[in-house]
């Protein structure tokens, strides 16, 4: 029986018999006995959702100091080891979504778009997080989306339809190991999915000894090694739009590793910069830069932890590219090779925040100028003045279009593209990731490193 098929059958039998989830990855094969691992003590996987090479380049241009020689680097720039394709098991030509891509990383197996750690026949595929838990390791999921969104959900749930978020939240509690939920640390948004008319999962988690965290001060001061942090009804605000009571991705990641480090057998942690993707879906370059900054600071925090700890592997990558971002656009004309990052530098908030403020005040022009020092042309003022503020999406898009034109930022789609994504790694095991791989190779390698 192959190493791929055996765990799938094990998982299916576990579900049929009504047992708590007790088996692991589709690539994992037999579990080694606890304490026999030869890989790194800890593995931290950071995923910049939607982060293609152009998103990285754009943020590098944004942080560059013209007064210094050379370009300033992102935290992960020195640790580029390769690239990954982003294909799913859908028919050729189909482009992956976050569910199938995260499943490739979580299980080492490709699946269809929309599916979370199940195959096309809805048979469950064990995940690296579940495998880590079976080895006695601590586990965590951190995201700036709702924590039941596709990427985190792929590591700790099994669902043919990624939109079944109530069921995903249920699985976070119901899929248990030794009488406890599979995930020790859950930090992100999505409170609405945990407190519902039909079920109060927050009370159930608290009943198992989890600390409930609702704001940044509570997070920073959190004690213990079982944490449920729900900092927004759905997704968190973007970094540039947050109030001081909302944690950053770096805040959440730091607290997660602090809590997870209490486990002498090590930990597995997945950290997602979720809203690079959301901003790129909106063709919002200011939002992209905001969320790239949030992600870069989180990577820096995890690299600092790994450097100090000495036996932690940090992996950073993306699940796919979103938006077909182009640094330069046809609006610049045939003979002008130019991208104006200085336009983006004038903004303190994203178009989403500008739109919220405009709907509250009834004045889009004032809301625009409250967020930037960029002066609108007369034509731009007239165009924005004609926007129907009751339509949130059209208002935000109108603001983004002004910024795209003025900065010469191009986009080819409001969806995903099929380009390869960069792969970065630091720490023990990083050399084994060098090269260009199928996305499943990353999940397979994590399974191997956990043995």
N, C-alpha and C positions, 0 to 999 in steps of 0.2 A: 504494500500500500504506500502511495507516495506521501512525502512530507506535506504536500499541499492538501491532499484530500483527507488525510487522517484527522486533523483538527477540525475540519468542517463537519465531519460526521460526529465527532465527539461533542461539538457544540450543539448540533441538532438533537442528539440524544439527551443532552442535559436539559434542553428546553422542553422536549417531549415529556420527560420524566418529572417535570415541575421543579427540578433542582435549581438552586441559585447558580448563576453563571460561574463556572469553575474551570473552563478550559481557555486556551489561549490561541495564539496567532496562526493564521493559515500557513505561514512559513515556518512556524516555530518548531514543529516536530515534538519530540519528547522533552518535557521539562528537565533541566538539570536539577540536582538536589540543591536546596538553599545553601549558600555559602561557597559554592563551587565555581562561581563566576570568575572569569579571567579578564573581562572587559572593564571599562571605566566604572567607578563607583556610582556615578550619577550621569544621566543623559538629559540635556535640556534641548528641546526642539523648538525653534522659533520660526513661525510662518508669517511672512508678510503677504497677506491675502491680496492677490491682484498685482503684486509688485514685479514688474518686468524690468529689464535693463534700462529702459528709458526713464522709468520712475526713479531708479537709483541715480542715474546721471543728472536728472533734474534737481534732485535734492542735493547732490554734490555741488552743483552750480549755486544753489541757494545758500549753502553754508560757506562757500568760498570767500576768503578774505583777500581782496585785491592787493592788499599791502604786503602779503607774504608770497614768497616764491613757491610755485607749484599750487596744486589744488588741495584744499583740505579734504580729508578722508572721512568716510563713514566709519563707524566702529568696526564693521565687519569687513571693510575693504581689504585689509591685509591678509585675510584668511580665505580668499577665493580658492576653491579646490576643483571646481568643475561646473557642470550644468546638468539639468534634468529635462527630459521631454515631459509633456503634460497630457498625454493621450489617455482616454478612457477605453473601455471595452465596447463602446458604441460603434456603429458602422463607420467605416472610413469617411472622413470629411466632417464628422461631428466633433465639436470642440468641448472639452471638459468643463464641468462645473465644479464648484468647491466640494461638493459631496463626494463625487467619484475620485477627485484628486486627493482629498484628505484620506479617503479609504485606501488609496495606493500607499500612502505614507504610513497609515495606521496598521495595515494588514499585510502589505507586500503583495497584494493581489489587485488586479484591475477589476472595476465593476462598471455598471451603467450609470449615466448621469442621473443625479437625484437620489441615488442609493447610498446608504450609510452602513458600511461594514457588513453588507450582505451581497451575495452574488445575484445574478439576473433571475435566479429561481427563488430568491428570498431566503437562501440558506445562510445562516450567520457565519461570518469570518472573524475569528478571534483577533484581538488587537495587541499592539505592543504594550499598551497601558495595562490591559488585563494580564498579559504575560508577566510584566513587572510586578504586579500585585501578587500573582501566584508564587513569585520568587521571594515574597516577603518585603518587597520594596514599598516605599511610599509613592503616592501618585498625585498629580495635580493638573488642572486645566485652567488657563487664564485667557481671557479674550476681552476686547473692547466692544464686541457685538453682544447680543444676548448669548448667554453661555450655552444655550441649546441650539445655536446656529450650526451650520453644516460642518465647519472645520472642527471645533471642539467635539461636536456630537459623534463624529466618526471614530473617535478614540474610546468612547465609553458607552455607545448604544448601537443598536442593530435595527435598521428601519429602512424599508424599501422606498419610503417617501420622506424626504428631508423636511417637508413642511409639517409633519406631525409632531409639533414641538411639545405639546402636552405629554405625549407618549414618551418622547425623548427624556423630558424631565422626570417622568415616572421611572424610566429605566435607570436614571442616575441613582435613584434610591433603591429600587427593587433588585437590581443586579448587584448582588452582594458576595463578599468573600469572607468566610469565617464570621458571618453574622453582622458584617459592617458594609456600608456602601463601598463600591469599588474605587471611587475617587475620594481622596482625603481632602484635597483643596479645590474648591470651585470658586473662581473669582471672575466677575464680569457683570453683564446686565441680564435682564430677563425675569425680573421679579414676578411679572404677570403670569408666567408659566409655572411658578412654584406655589402661588397662593390663588386658588381657583374655587369656584362654587362646588366642584365635585371632589376637591382634595386640597389639603393644606400640607404641602411637602416641606415647607419651612419648619412647621411644628414637628414633623417626623424626623427631619435631620437634627433639629435641636434635641429631640428625644434620644438620639443616638450619640449625643455629646458634642455636636458641632456648635461652634460659635457663629451666630448670625451677625454679619457686618453690613451696614447700609451706607456708610460714608467714609471719607478718607481718614478722619481722626480715629474712627473705630478700627479701620484697617491697620494703620500705623502702630496702634497700641495693642493689636491682637495678640493673644497668648494661646498656647496650645497647638496641637497638630491636626485638628479637624476644623476647617474653616469653610463657611458658606457665605461668600460676599456677593450681594446683589445690589449694585449701585445705581440702577436705573430700571424703569419699567420695561424697557426694551433695550436698545443699544445705548452705550454711553454717548455723551456729546463728544464731538471731535476735540482734539487737544486744544486748539486755539479758541474754542468756544466754551470750555469747561469753567465752572465756578470752582472756588478753592476747596469745596467739600467733596469734589469728585476726584478719585485717584487717577493717576496716569498709569499707562501700561508698565512703566518701570517700577512705580510704587507697588503694583500688584505682584509683579515678578519677584521683587526683593522680598516681600513678605512671604510669598510662596516658598522660596528656597530656604528662608529662615525657618519656617515651620517644617518643611520636608526634611531638613537636615537633622532633625531629631531622630530619624530612623537610621540605625547603625548599618542597615543593609543597603542604604542608598535610595535613590528616587528616580522616577521618570516624570518630567514636567513638559507639557506643551504650552507654549505662549503664542497667541495669535494677535498680530496687528490687523484687526479685522477690517478697518474702514479705509485703508488704502484702496481696497476694492470698491467700497461704497462710493467714495469720491470719484474714482475713475469711471464707474458706471454712469455717474452724473456728468462726466467730462469736465470735472471741476479741478483745475490744476492747483488752486489755493488749498482745497481740501486734501489733495494728494500730498502736498508739501507738509501740511499740518500733521497728517497721519504717518508720513515717512519720518518726521521728527520724533513722534511718539515711539515708533518702532525702533529707530536707531538708538534712542536713549535706553530702551529696554534691553537691546542687544548689548550695549555698553555695560549695563549693570550686570548682566549674566556673564559676560567675559571677565569682568572684575571678580565676580564670585569664583569663577572657574580658575582664574589665575591664583587667587589666594588659597583656594581649597586644594588644588593640585591633582585631583583625580576625577574631574568632570569633563565630559565631552559636550561642547556647545555646537549645535548645528543650526544654521540659518538659511532659509530658502523661501520660495514662494510656491503657491499651489498652481498658479497660472498667471498670465498677464491679462489685465483688463483695460479696455478702452482703445487699444492701438495707439498709445500715446506717441506723439511725434514732437521732438524738440526742434521747432521750426515748422512753418506751415505755408501753404500756397498763398495765404493772405499777405505774406511778405514780398510776393512778387518773384519773377523768374530770376532776377539778378541780385537779390538780397539774401545773403546767407546769415541769418540773424535770429536769435531768441533772446527776448528781453526779460531776464529774471528780475530786474529791478522793479518791474511792474508788480510782481508777486510780493516783493519785499515791502511794498507800501501797505499791505493788508495786515490787520491784527485779528480779524475774524474771517470765517469762511462764508461763502454764499448762503449756506444753510442758516447761519446765525443772522445774516443780513435779511433774509427772507422772513425769519421769525419776527425780527424787530419791525420790519415793514408792515407785516400783518397786524402787529400790535398797535402801531402808531398810525397806520394808514398812509405813510409817506415813504416810498421806496428810495427816492433821491436822498432824503435825509439819512435813512438807514445805511445807504451805500457810503455816504461821506463820513458817517460815524465809525466805519470800519476801515477806512483807507484815506491816505492823503492824495490819491490819484484824482486828478481833475477830469470830469466828464466833458466830452465834446458836446456841442449843442445837439448834434444828431443823436448821440447816446442818451442825453437827457430826455429828448422827445420820445425815443423808443422805450425807455424805462418808464416814462410817464404814462404810456399807453397800456402797460401790463395790467392784467386783471389780478389784483392781489389776492382774490379769493382762491385762485388756483396756485397752490404752493409749488408744485413741480414746475409750472411754466415761469413763475417768478424767479425761482432759483436758477433755472436754465438761462433766463434772460441776463441775470447777473453774471453767470459763468461765461456766457458768450462775449460779453464786454471784455472780460479779463483775457479770454483766449485770443481775441482779435488784437488786443493791445500788446500782449506778450508774444504773439506769433506762436502760440501753442496749437498743435494739430491733434486731431483724434480721428480714428477711422470707424469706430463703432461705439455703441452704448453697452455692448456685451463683452465677452471674452475673446481673446485671440489664441492661436495655437503655437505661439513662439516658445522657445525653450526659456527656462528660468535659471538664474545663477544658483550655485550651491557653495556655501561657506562652512568651514568647520575648524574648530580649535580644540585641542586637548587630545587625550589618549584615544586612539581609534580614528583620528581625522585623516591619516594618510590613506586609509582603506577606502575613502570616499573620492579619491582623485579620479577625474575623468568625466566622460559624458555617459549618462545612464538613463534607462527607462525610470520613470518615477517610482515604480515598484521596487527598484533596487534599494532605494533609501529605506523603505520599510523593512525589506529583507535584511539589510545590514544592521539595522537597529535590533532586530530579533537576534542576530548572530552575536552582537556585542553584549546583549543581555544574558547570554548563555554562560 
